[in-house]
């Protein structure tokens, strides 16, 4: 109802579903530690999450211990809560959709292509950058993300504010870890002097993995719609007929969405730098996490571009792209390492580096198997897949670019 184009509606639905599935359980677990300085706020967040979390199927995973201890009665209670919550929330959203049916139709179709007042205000307050010499990159990085009225501008501003508040909240919640650093320094002494920083490290791992997952879903959604949207708008042949060559078009389609979603990467880097400054993250762990996220971003971008080249409809391209990213988290976590697992384990702490340097960790065969097969193998798997998909995308482009292009002027 709120989106004019199907690809915008599908992307928003995927992102809202991911937020519904993952954010409430994580808030319930990590809100007390992240907002320890504001217990009233932490309790309010947990209370709000308690009304949303039971509707999610993942509530069964987070409530596994209570199910085992409570037996059939506890399982039946959780099932009834989940079904009842889904019916209640579904009824509310259906009523809102019915209420907004006619206003949405008038808003989308009743103005004969004229700009609404909010769109004119948005263009005045948030002007679009000039095109420059890279038109495809400019379109994907600045124009596509800037279209829409004032409502979309405000929504993007709210998202940036929330990301900034996450960084500020992490900085405030790190006060105890800073005190621990001031007393004992960066060198690891014992677990007793590393409690606050280890708690912060675990919170950064969970929050960073969640933020990376949302970023990759958003990024893959944008890249998957890059070429299919051109086909749906009958502008693909016109784009191929321009003097732009293959590398310029594909580079713009791949790097433009990355620039448009860069605020996620900036937030992630700020969170990790706070952890590194306070001693909760080792510099080697920071470097390792950066390399891991770069590989995952490359994989999501290459996957979305390749699927977009093979598809003719945006919603199918987005479904395949995001489905491939989500599948390892749902059905095959053990044989295929999931993105969130690899990103979460990549943020090494001083305690883990000390265990590696001292050699105590190598006494556990499970660690060697996990590190050599699961972690390093997963990193190599995604990096190899990203390289293969990028290479196939450039080769595939030659098969679809059948329209002759005029030669470049000297």
C-alpha positions as CSV (number, residue, x, y, z in Angstrom):
1,X,0.0,0.0,0.0
2,X,2.8,2.4,0.8
3,X,5.1,1.5,-2.1
4,X,4.4,2.4,-5.7
5,X,6.7,-0.2,-7.3
6,X,6.5,-4.0,-6.6
7,X,10.2,-4.2,-6.0
8,X,10.1,-1.6,-3.3
9,X,7.2,-3.3,-1.6
10,X,8.9,-6.7,-1.7
11,X,12.2,-5.3,-0.4
12,X,10.4,-3.6,2.5
13,X,8.5,-6.7,3.3
14,X,11.7,-8.8,3.5
15,X,13.4,-6.3,5.7
16,X,10.5,-6.0,8.1
17,X,10.2,-9.8,8.3
18,X,13.9,-10.1,9.1
19,X,13.6,-7.4,11.8
20,X,10.5,-9.2,13.2
21,X,12.4,-12.5,13.3
22,X,15.8,-11.5,14.7
23,X,15.6,-8.1,16.6
24,X,13.1,-9.0,19.5
25,X,15.1,-12.1,20.7
26,X,18.4,-10.2,20.5
27,X,16.9,-7.2,22.4
28,X,15.5,-9.5,25.1
29,X,19.0,-11.0,25.7
30,X,21.3,-8.0,25.2
31,X,19.2,-5.0,26.3
32,X,20.2,-5.4,30.0
33,X,23.9,-5.3,29.2
34,X,23.7,-2.6,26.5
35,X,21.5,-0.3,28.5
36,X,22.8,-1.1,32.0
37,X,23.1,2.6,32.8
38,X,19.3,3.1,32.1
39,X,17.5,0.1,33.7
40,X,14.1,1.7,33.1
41,X,14.8,1.9,29.3
42,X,16.1,-1.7,29.3
43,X,13.0,-2.9,31.1
44,X,10.7,-0.9,28.7
45,X,12.5,-2.5,25.7
46,X,12.2,-6.0,27.1
47,X,8.5,-5.4,27.9
48,X,7.8,-4.2,24.3
49,X,9.8,-7.1,22.9
50,X,7.8,-9.6,25.1
51,X,4.7,-8.7,23.1
52,X,6.3,-9.1,19.7
53,X,8.7,-12.1,20.2
54,X,6.0,-14.8,20.9
55,X,4.6,-14.3,17.3
56,X,8.0,-15.3,15.8
57,X,8.8,-19.0,15.1
58,X,12.3,-18.3,16.5
59,X,10.7,-18.0,19.9
60,X,10.8,-21.8,20.1
61,X,14.6,-21.7,19.7
62,X,15.1,-19.1,22.5
63,X,12.5,-20.9,24.7
64,X,14.0,-24.4,24.2
65,X,15.0,-24.7,27.9
66,X,11.6,-23.8,29.2
67,X,10.0,-26.2,26.7
68,X,12.2,-29.1,27.9
69,X,11.4,-28.3,31.6
70,X,7.7,-27.6,31.1
71,X,6.9,-30.4,28.7
72,X,3.8,-30.5,26.6
73,X,1.9,-27.8,28.6
74,X,4.7,-25.3,28.0
75,X,4.9,-26.2,24.3
76,X,1.1,-25.8,23.9
77,X,1.2,-22.4,25.6
78,X,3.9,-21.1,23.3
79,X,2.0,-22.5,20.2
80,X,-1.2,-20.8,21.3
81,X,0.6,-17.5,22.0
82,X,2.3,-17.6,18.6
83,X,-0.9,-18.4,16.6
84,X,-2.9,-15.9,18.6
85,X,-0.3,-13.1,18.2
86,X,0.0,-13.8,14.4
87,X,-3.8,-13.7,14.1
88,X,-4.1,-10.5,16.1
89,X,-1.2,-8.6,14.3
90,X,-2.4,-9.9,10.9
91,X,-5.9,-8.6,11.6
92,X,-4.5,-5.2,12.5
93,X,-2.4,-4.9,9.4
94,X,-5.3,-6.2,7.2
95,X,-7.6,-3.5,8.7
96,X,-4.9,-0.8,8.1
97,X,-4.5,-2.0,4.5
98,X,-8.3,-1.9,3.9
99,X,-8.5,1.6,5.5
100,X,-5.7,2.9,3.2
101,X,-6.8,1.2,0.0
102,X,-8.5,4.2,-1.6
103,X,-6.1,6.8,-0.3
104,X,-3.2,4.8,-1.6
105,X,-4.8,4.4,-5.0
106,X,-5.4,8.2,-5.2
107,X,-1.9,8.9,-4.1
108,X,-0.2,6.5,-6.6
109,X,-2.5,6.8,-9.6
110,X,-4.6,9.9,-9.2
111,X,-2.1,12.6,-9.9
112,X,-1.2,11.8,-13.6
113,X,2.5,11.8,-13.0
114,X,2.7,15.1,-11.2
115,X,4.9,15.5,-8.2
116,X,3.1,15.6,-4.9
117,X,3.9,18.3,-2.4
118,X,6.0,16.1,-0.2
119,X,8.2,15.1,-3.2
120,X,8.7,18.8,-4.1
121,X,9.6,19.6,-0.5
122,X,12.0,16.7,-0.4
123,X,13.7,17.8,-3.6
124,X,14.1,21.3,-2.1
125,X,15.5,20.2,1.3
126,X,17.5,17.1,0.1
127,X,18.9,18.0,-3.4
128,X,20.4,15.2,-5.4
129,X,24.1,15.3,-6.2
130,X,25.1,16.1,-9.8
131,X,25.6,13.2,-12.1
132,X,29.3,13.6,-13.1
133,X,31.2,11.3,-15.4
134,X,29.8,8.0,-14.0
135,X,26.1,8.0,-14.8
136,X,25.3,4.4,-13.9
137,X,27.0,4.6,-10.5
138,X,25.3,8.0,-9.9
139,X,21.9,6.5,-10.6
140,X,22.3,3.5,-8.3
141,X,24.2,5.4,-5.5
142,X,22.3,8.7,-5.3
143,X,19.3,8.9,-7.6
144,X,17.6,5.5,-6.9
145,X,17.9,6.0,-3.2
146,X,16.7,9.6,-3.3
147,X,13.5,9.1,-5.3
148,X,10.3,9.4,-3.4
149,X,8.5,11.9,-1.3
150,X,9.2,13.5,2.0
151,X,8.0,10.4,3.9
152,X,10.8,8.3,2.4
153,X,13.4,11.0,3.2
154,X,12.2,11.1,6.8
155,X,12.3,7.3,7.0
156,X,15.9,7.3,5.8
157,X,16.8,10.0,8.2
158,X,15.2,8.1,11.1
159,X,17.3,5.0,10.1
160,X,20.5,7.0,10.2
161,X,19.5,8.5,13.6
162,X,18.8,5.0,14.9
163,X,22.2,3.8,13.7
164,X,23.8,6.8,15.4
165,X,22.0,6.1,18.6
166,X,23.2,2.5,18.5
167,X,26.8,3.8,18.3
168,X,26.1,6.3,21.1
169,X,24.4,3.7,23.3
170,X,27.4,1.3,22.8
171,X,29.8,4.0,23.8
172,X,27.8,4.8,27.0
173,X,27.4,1.1,27.8
174,X,31.2,0.7,27.5
175,X,31.9,2.8,30.6
176,X,32.6,-0.2,32.8
177,X,34.9,-1.6,30.2
178,X,36.8,1.7,30.0
179,X,37.3,1.5,33.7
180,X,38.6,-2.0,33.5
181,X,41.0,-0.9,30.8
182,X,42.2,2.0,32.9
183,X,43.1,-0.4,35.8
184,X,44.6,-3.3,33.9
185,X,45.6,-2.0,30.5
186,X,45.4,-3.8,27.1
187,X,47.5,-6.8,28.1
188,X,45.4,-9.8,29.1
189,X,46.0,-10.9,32.7
190,X,43.2,-13.2,33.6
191,X,39.5,-13.8,33.0
192,X,38.7,-12.0,36.3
193,X,40.1,-8.7,35.0
194,X,38.4,-9.1,31.6
195,X,34.8,-9.6,32.5
196,X,33.3,-6.2,31.3
197,X,35.3,-6.2,28.1
198,X,34.3,-9.8,27.3
199,X,30.7,-8.9,27.8
200,X,31.1,-6.0,25.5
201,X,32.9,-8.3,22.9
202,X,30.0,-10.7,23.0
203,X,27.5,-7.9,22.6
204,X,29.5,-6.4,19.7
205,X,29.6,-9.9,18.0
206,X,25.8,-10.3,18.3
207,X,25.0,-6.8,17.3
208,X,27.6,-6.7,14.5
209,X,26.3,-10.0,13.1
210,X,22.7,-8.7,13.1
211,X,23.7,-5.4,11.5
212,X,25.7,-7.2,8.9
213,X,22.8,-9.5,8.1
214,X,20.4,-6.5,7.7
215,X,23.0,-4.7,5.5
216,X,23.5,-7.8,3.3
217,X,19.8,-8.3,2.8
218,X,19.4,-4.6,1.9
219,X,22.4,-4.6,-0.4
220,X,21.4,-7.9,-2.1
221,X,17.9,-6.5,-2.6
222,X,19.3,-3.4,-4.3
223,X,21.7,-5.2,-6.6
224,X,19.1,-7.8,-7.5
225,X,16.9,-5.0,-8.8
226,X,19.6,-3.2,-10.6
227,X,19.1,-4.8,-14.1
228,X,15.6,-6.3,-13.7
229,X,14.2,-2.8,-13.0
230,X,15.8,-1.5,-16.2
231,X,14.0,-4.3,-18.1
232,X,10.7,-3.6,-16.4
233,X,10.9,0.1,-17.2
234,X,12.0,-0.6,-20.8
235,X,15.2,1.3,-20.3
236,X,17.6,-1.7,-20.6
237,X,18.0,-1.5,-24.4
238,X,18.5,2.2,-24.2
239,X,21.2,1.8,-21.6
240,X,23.0,-0.8,-23.8
241,X,22.8,1.6,-26.8
242,X,24.8,4.3,-25.0
243,X,28.6,4.6,-25.4
244,X,29.1,3.0,-21.9
245,X,31.0,-0.2,-22.1
246,X,30.4,-3.4,-20.1
247,X,32.7,-2.6,-17.2
248,X,31.2,0.8,-16.6
249,X,27.6,-0.5,-16.5
250,X,28.3,-3.5,-14.3
251,X,30.6,-1.6,-12.0
252,X,28.0,1.0,-11.5
253,X,25.3,-1.6,-10.9
254,X,27.5,-3.4,-8.3
255,X,29.2,-0.5,-6.5
256,X,26.2,2.0,-6.6
257,X,24.1,0.1,-4.1
258,X,27.1,-0.4,-1.9
259,X,27.5,3.4,-1.8
260,X,23.8,3.9,-1.1
261,X,23.9,1.5,1.9
262,X,27.3,2.7,3.2
263,X,25.8,4.0,6.4
264,X,25.5,0.4,7.6
265,X,29.2,-0.1,7.1
266,X,30.1,3.2,8.8
267,X,28.1,2.2,11.8
268,X,29.6,-1.3,11.9
269,X,33.1,0.2,11.7
270,X,32.3,2.7,14.5
271,X,31.1,0.0,16.8
272,X,34.2,-2.1,16.2
273,X,36.5,0.8,16.7
274,X,34.9,1.4,20.1
275,X,35.5,-2.2,21.0
276,X,39.1,-1.9,19.8
277,X,39.7,1.3,21.8
278,X,38.3,-0.2,25.0
279,X,40.3,-3.4,24.6
280,X,37.3,-5.7,24.0
281,X,38.5,-6.4,20.5
282,X,42.0,-7.2,19.5
283,X,43.5,-5.4,16.5
284,X,44.0,-8.7,14.8
285,X,40.3,-9.4,15.5
286,X,39.3,-6.1,14.1
287,X,41.3,-6.7,10.9
288,X,39.9,-10.2,10.6
289,X,36.3,-8.9,11.0
290,X,36.9,-6.2,8.3
291,X,38.2,-8.8,5.9
292,X,35.3,-11.1,6.7
293,X,32.7,-8.4,6.1
294,X,34.3,-7.3,2.9
295,X,34.1,-10.9,1.6
296,X,30.4,-11.1,2.6
297,X,29.6,-7.7,1.0
298,X,31.4,-8.8,-2.2
299,X,29.5,-12.1,-2.2
300,X,26.1,-10.4,-1.7
301,X,26.9,-7.8,-4.4
302,X,28.1,-10.4,-6.9
303,X,25.2,-12.7,-6.2
304,X,22.6,-10.0,-6.6
305,X,24.1,-8.8,-9.9
306,X,24.4,-12.3,-11.4
307,X,20.8,-13.2,-10.4
308,X,19.6,-9.8,-11.8
309,X,21.2,-10.6,-15.1
310,X,19.5,-14.0,-15.3
311,X,16.1,-12.8,-14.2
312,X,13.4,-10.7,-16.0
313,X,11.3,-9.9,-12.9
314,X,12.5,-8.0,-9.9
315,X,10.6,-9.9,-7.2
316,X,12.0,-13.3,-8.5
317,X,15.6,-11.9,-8.5
318,X,15.2,-10.6,-4.9
319,X,13.6,-13.9,-3.8
320,X,16.5,-16.0,-5.1
321,X,19.2,-13.6,-3.9
322,X,17.9,-13.2,-0.4
323,X,16.8,-16.8,-0.2
324,X,20.4,-18.0,-0.9
325,X,21.7,-15.7,1.8
326,X,19.1,-16.8,4.4
327,X,19.1,-20.6,3.6
328,X,22.3,-21.5,5.5
329,X,20.8,-20.0,8.7
330,X,17.6,-22.1,8.4
331,X,18.3,-25.5,7.0
332,X,22.0,-26.2,6.6
333,X,24.1,-24.3,9.2
334,X,26.5,-27.2,9.9
335,X,27.6,-28.2,6.3
336,X,27.5,-24.6,5.0
337,X,28.7,-21.8,7.3
338,X,26.2,-19.1,7.6
339,X,27.1,-15.4,7.2
340,X,26.0,-14.4,10.7
341,X,28.0,-17.2,12.3
342,X,31.2,-16.3,10.5
343,X,30.9,-12.6,11.1
344,X,30.1,-13.3,14.8
345,X,33.2,-15.5,15.3
346,X,35.5,-13.1,13.5
347,X,35.7,-10.4,16.2
348,X,38.5,-11.9,18.3
349,X,39.2,-10.6,21.8
350,X,42.4,-10.3,23.7
351,X,41.6,-13.4,25.7
352,X,41.2,-15.5,22.5
353,X,44.5,-14.1,21.1
354,X,46.2,-14.9,24.4
355,X,44.9,-18.5,24.2
356,X,46.3,-18.8,20.7
357,X,49.7,-17.3,21.5
358,X,50.1,-19.5,24.7
359,X,49.2,-22.6,22.8
360,X,46.5,-23.8,25.2
361,X,43.8,-23.6,22.6
362,X,45.6,-26.1,20.4
363,X,45.1,-28.8,23.0
364,X,41.5,-29.0,22.0
365,X,41.0,-30.9,18.7
366,X,37.5,-29.4,18.3
367,X,39.1,-25.9,18.0
368,X,41.4,-27.1,15.2
369,X,38.6,-28.7,13.3
370,X,36.3,-25.7,13.7
371,X,39.0,-23.2,12.7
372,X,40.5,-25.1,9.8
373,X,37.3,-26.6,8.3
374,X,34.4,-24.4,9.3
375,X,35.8,-20.9,9.7
376,X,38.7,-20.8,7.2
377,X,36.7,-23.1,4.8
378,X,33.7,-20.9,5.1
379,X,35.7,-17.8,4.3
380,X,37.3,-19.5,1.3
381,X,33.9,-20.7,0.2
382,X,32.3,-17.3,0.1
383,X,35.3,-15.6,-1.4
384,X,35.5,-18.2,-4.1
385,X,31.8,-17.9,-4.8
386,X,32.1,-14.1,-5.0
387,X,34.9,-14.4,-7.5
388,X,33.1,-17.0,-9.6
389,X,29.8,-15.0,-9.6
390,X,31.6,-11.7,-10.5
391,X,33.4,-13.4,-13.4
392,X,30.2,-15.1,-14.6
393,X,28.3,-11.8,-14.4
394,X,30.8,-10.1,-16.7
395,X,30.7,-13.0,-19.1
396,X,26.9,-13.2,-18.9
397,X,26.7,-9.5,-19.7
398,X,28.1,-10.2,-23.2
399,X,25.3,-12.7,-23.8
400,X,22.5,-10.2,-22.9
401,X,24.1,-7.1,-24.4
402,X,22.9,-7.8,-27.9
403,X,22.1,-4.2,-28.9
404,X,25.0,-2.7,-30.9
405,X,26.5,0.4,-29.3
406,X,27.8,3.4,-31.2
407,X,31.6,3.9,-31.0
408,X,33.0,6.3,-28.6
409,X,34.1,9.7,-29.9
410,X,37.9,10.1,-30.1
